[in-house]
Amino acid sequence: MKAMDCKYGQVVRIVGDATAPPDAPEVSHDEVVKIFRLDGMYVNGQNEYGDRVYIPAWQEVEVVDEPK
């Protein structure tokens, strides 16, 4: 599934290498991210440490948990 197709609040795992925008925290393969919203070319979310992260909208992800 592409990151841009995720619903707000879904928890996903990054599949493959993700390219973060300049000056944004790096996102690693297998990192778990809570999805917030699509913001242009990137989807913003929160990693397991509470940091705001940006992943490309076309990034492949797998759903770990559905929003409640």
Secondary structure, DSSP 8 states (H G I E B T S, - for coil): -BGGG--TT-EEEE-S-----TTS----TT-EEEEEEEETTEEEEEETTS-EEEEETT-BEEEEE---
